[in-house]
Amino acid sequence: MAFMKKCPVVPSGWENMNGFEFADALFEDERIKTSVLNVVVALDVWPWDRLTGPITVLLLGCFTLSFGWCYTARGGSHALPHALARCFMHYGGAVMQACPVEKIIIENGEAKGVVLSKHAVYPEAEIRAKRAVISNLTPGPTFLDLVGEAHLTPEVVSAVTGYDYGISIFMVHYVLNEPPAWIQAAKFPEVEKAMVFNLVESTDDLRRIGEGHKTGTIPDPPVPSAGCFQGFAMADPTQAPDGLHTLHFWPNFPADPKNEGGFENWDAIREKYADKVEDMASEYITNLKRATVSRLSYSPLDIYRRNASAVLGCWGGGALSPEQFYLNRPFPGCGAPRTPISKLYISQSVGAGPGATSLNPGVIAATVAGEDLGVRNQDWWKTKALEPYQAYCKKTWGKKWNPVVD
């Protein structure tokens, strides 16, 4: 692959390596390997896979570390969808709240509109599409629940039924009455101002996540390898009352823990596992238990209840395994963001990166649908992807951002 030529040293036979082997070939220091591989796991990619492992170590691990990836919105992350909705309505869009969709209308192999649920504000209303239908749900809910098997080929049904939703997350949120007291703060005072942190000490911790996914076993002790945050309220004081601080941990592991009774048993084991996360985290944050005002835990089952598109509590729209990567995403033959159904597009599980709440899958879907329908060239749609970020880099650091290694 051409972009591999941009890597200063390309290990021989890299395409047959997994991500751990590739990191071993590139770096000597275990701390660097752990940092790079941890970012990959945090972005819902699997370094234990071959082919996709080394590609994502280079593109996501090394590249992401080079510019940082953790920011917050003033007032909290919910402000982002509100801003997008206001922008959508400003340019003529209509937003219908409390209107869940029951099914997508398919006629002669083409998406024609949607039927709302009987629980919607407009019960069982039929809304016809003028041009196309775009689903922001993951493959299972889109194709099996809304389209229905009757409109799908056996190959598509098989692909969607076997779709791997990847690793799920378990979140433990805290309100503290004093800042976290890090055991290493005397030696490294910058830790007190860090936005994000990860309690991963070696690549062996990350390997335990992969083994847990294969066997359906929750890592014990926990591995908070993804986005653990303490900086939201520091960056934006409106996110916590005066004198209080926020903190959360985000371990990755399989959603269906066979050794603990499976996915449906999360209500029974949630707080027990949250206690384990807290005990482990207290080895690093000495005042965690003393300073806690409130604790709230979310299991993969809780996440699925709040968002039916997050099947098994997934957050990234599905595993970036070799079978579900790049042109095969979300499954071979789909052609996402186009789908096997004419005039039906999907904006989740698209492209080479994770979906989740990142905007890149939506940009890809909107661009392709706009081009297909002949409406891409609008006066208000002149900005190309990444141009605002390039302008930000130029303004902030005095140089243009370059996505490749020179």
N, C-alpha and C positions, 0 to 999 in steps of 0.2 A: 504494500500500500504506500502511496506517494508520501503521505504525511510522516511515515516512519523515517524517511530520509532526513527530516528536520531534527530527529533525535541525535545528539552528539555521538552517542555510541549505540549502535543497533546490535543487540545480542544475536548471535547466529542461532537460527531456529526459533525465533521469538514466537512465531505463529503456533508452535506446538507447546508453548509454555502456559502455565496458569499465571495469575497475577502475582502470587507470592514468589514464584520462580523468576519472573521478570524483574521484580523489585530487587531480588537478591543479585541479579546480574547487573543492575544499574547502580546500586548503592552498597556501601560497606557498613554504614552506621545503622544499627538496629532502630534507633530513634527516628531516623529519616524514613526508613522502610515503614515503620508503624504509622508515622504521620501521613504519608502518602496513601497507604492502604486504608487507613481509617477514613479518609475523605471519600474514597471509593465506596466503602461500605455505607457511609453516611448518606450517599446519594443513591442508595438502593441498587448498587451494582455488585456483582459477585466476583471477587478476585480469585475465588477457587475454581472458576471455569477457565478452560483453555480457549485461546483465540480472543474472546471478548475480554478476558482478564487482563492481558498485557495492553490491549488497545485502551481500555478504560483507565488503567493505571497511568498511562502517558497522558491521555486527553483530559481526564477528570481529576486524577490525583495530582500530578505535577502541575497541570495548567491551573486548576482551581486554587491550589496553594499560592500561586503567583499573584493573585489579585484579591483574594478574600471573597467570601460569599454570604456573610451574615449581616443582614441589615434589619431594621424594623420600621414600621410605619407609625407616624404620630397618632397616638390614641389606641394603638393595637392593630394587629393584622387584619381585623375585620374591616378596617378603613379601606383596604385595597379593593375588595369586591364592590364596596359602596361607590368608590371613585370610578371604577369601570362601568358600573350601572348608570351613573350620572352621565358619563361620557357617551354611553350607548344611547341614552334617551335624548341627549343634546342633539345628536345627529339623526333623530327620527325614529329610534327604536322604541319598542313598547315592552315593558317588563310586567309580567303577570305573577304576582306573589301568591303563595298558598295554592298553587295550581299544578300538583304533580301529574305527570303524564302516565296514562294507563297503557297506551300502545301507539306505535307508529303505523300510520295507514300506508299499506303497500298495495298498489294496483298495477298489474302487468309488469311486475318487477321494478317498479319505480316508487320512490317515497313521495307521497302526496300530501302529508300533513300528520297531525297527531290527534288523539282522543284523550281528553283529560279524565282523571280519576273521578269516581263518584264522591270522593272526599274533597274535591277541589271547590274553590269559591264558585266556579261555574261547573257544576257537576255534569260529567260525561259530555261536556261540550266538544264539538268537532271543529278543529282549526285547520283550514287548508293552507298549504304553503304556496306562495306565489312562484318561488324559484327552486328551493331545496330545503332539506331538513339537516341540521347539524346537531349531533349528540355529543355532549360533554361527559357522558358516562363511560365507564370502562366496558370492555368487550362483552362480558357476561350479561349485565343488565341491558345493554344496547341491543344485542342480537337475540339472546334467548328470551328475555322478558318482554321487550317492547316490539321487536320485529316478529319473533316467533319462528319456531322450527319449520312451519309450513311454507315459509318464504325463503328458506335457506337450503343449500345443497347439503348432502350428507358430509362432504368434506369440511364445509364451514362449521356445521354443528359439531363435528368431531374436534376441530381445532379450538373452537370457543369452549367446549366442555372441558378440554384438557389444558386450557390456558393456565399458566402458572402465575399466580398473583404475587409471588415472592415473599420477602420478609415483612412481617408486620411490626408495629411499634407498641410499646407500653410506656405511658407517660406518667410521671409523678410531679405534680406542681406544688410549689410551696409559697407561702407568704411568711416572711421573717421580720422580726422586730429589730434586727440589726444586720449589717452586711455579713456575708459569709466570711468566716475566719479560716483562711487557708493555712494548712500546716507548713507550707513552703513559702509563705508570704515574706518571712524575714530574709530569706535568701533570694527570692524572686518577687519583689514587691509589685511588678507589673501584673501578676496574676489577679490582683484585686480589681484591676480595671478591664480585664478581659471580657469581651462580649460573650464568647462561646468557649467551651472547654469540653474535653472528652477524657473519661477516666479509663484509658486504655494504656497498659504499660508495655505490651509487647505484641508482636504479630501472633503469638500463641492465643492471646485473647480473641483476636479476630477469627482465627481458625476455629475456635470453639463455637462461634456464631454459625459458621458453615456446617459444622458437624451437627449442631442442634437442628438446623433446617433439614438436613438429610434424614435424621432419626426421629424428628418430632419431639425433641427434648429441649426444655428451656435451660439456657446456660445458668449454672449455679457454681460460683457466685455470678451475679448479673454483669453484663458488659455494656455500660453506657457509652456506646461507640459513635452515636450520631450527634444530633444537635442538642447538647446540654447547654442551657443559657442562664446567665446571671445578669446580663447587661441590658435587658429591655428597659427596666425602670431607670437605670443609670443614664441611658441614652434619651429616654423620654419619661420624665418624672410623672406625667399624667397617668402612667400605667400602674401606679401604686399610690395609696394614700400617703400623706406626709409621715415620714418617720418609718415607713415600712419598705420592704425590699421583696423582689420576686426571684424565684429560682426554679428551674425545672430540669429533670433528668429524662433521657429518652433512650432506653435500651432497645436493641433490635433482637428479635428472635422469632421462631415459628409461631404462627397464629393458632395452630392446631396441636397443642401440647399433649401428645398421646400418653406421656407418663403422668399427666395431671388430670386426665379425664376428658381431654379434647376441648375444642373451641367453645362448646356450649357450657363448659364448666368454669369459665373465666370469672363469673360472679363469685364463686366459692373460693377461688384462689387469688383474686386480685390483691386484696390487702396484705395477704401473707407474702406475696412477692414484692409488693411495695415496701414492706418492712425490710426485706433482704436488700433492696436497692438503697434504702436509707442507712442500714447498718454498714454497707460497703462504702457509701459516700461519706459517712462520718469518719472514716479513716483519713480522709483528705480535708474535710471541712469540720473543724473541731467543735463548732458551736451549733451545728445543724439541728440537733434535737432540742437543745436548750432554747434556741431562738425561734423555733417554729410556732407560728400563730395558727396556721391552718395548713392542711395537706389534702390534696385532691388527686386521685389516681384515675387514669383511663386505661382500660384494657382494649385489646383488639375487638372484642365483642361490643364494648361501649362505643368505639369508633364506628363500627358497622351499623349500630342502631341509629346513630346520628347521620350517617351517610351511606345509603344502600349501595352506592357506587364503589365504596371502599370495601370490596368483598374480602372477607377474612381479616378486616382491619388493615388492609394494605394502604400505603400512602403514596407509592410511586407509580401506580397504574399498571404494575406488573413487572415481573423479573426481566432484567436485561441479560438473559441467558443467550447462548448462541442461536437457539431456535427462535428467539423472540427479539432479535437485535437488528437495528438498522432497517433494511428493506423487508425484513421478516416481521417487523413490528406492526401491529400486535401479533399477527400470525401470517405465515406464508400465503401469498395470494390475495391478501386483503387489499393491498395497494393504498394503505392509509396515507393521508386522511380520506381518500376515496374508499369506498367499500364495495362489496359484491352487489349491493343494491344501488341502482341508478338514482342519482340526486340525493343520496344519503351519505353524509360525511361524519367522521368521528374525530374529535379533537383531543381525546385522551389516548394514552399509549401510542403516541405518534413520534417518529423521529428516533435519533440515536441516544437520546438522554431520557431521564426519568420524567414522568408526567407531573403528578402531584399538583401543587399550586403554582409551579413555575409557569410563566406565560408563553414559553417557546412553543409548546404543542398547539396552543390556541392561535399563535401567529401563523404557524405553518398551515393549519386548517383554514383559517380565514383567507390567507393568500391564495391557496390552491382553489378553494371554492370560488373566490372572487375572479380568478383568472378563467376558470371553467365557465362561469356564468356571464363573463364579459363585463364585470362591474369593478374590476380591480383599479382602474385608473380614475380615482376620485381626487378632487381638489384637497380634501382633508386627509388623504391617505398617501402622502408623498414620502414620509419617513421610511427608510429601510431598516431592517432588523440590525441592531447593534449600533446604529449611528448615534443615538442619544448617549450610549455608554462611551463611545469613542470621544464624543464632545466633552463628557464629564472627565475622562482621563486627561484630555488635553488641558482642560481648565484647572484640574486639581494638581496634576503632576507635571504639566508642561510637555507632555509627549503623547503621541497617538498610540492607542492600544493595538497590539499586534497579536493575533490569535495563534501564531506559530513561533517556533524557536528559531531565531536567526543564527 
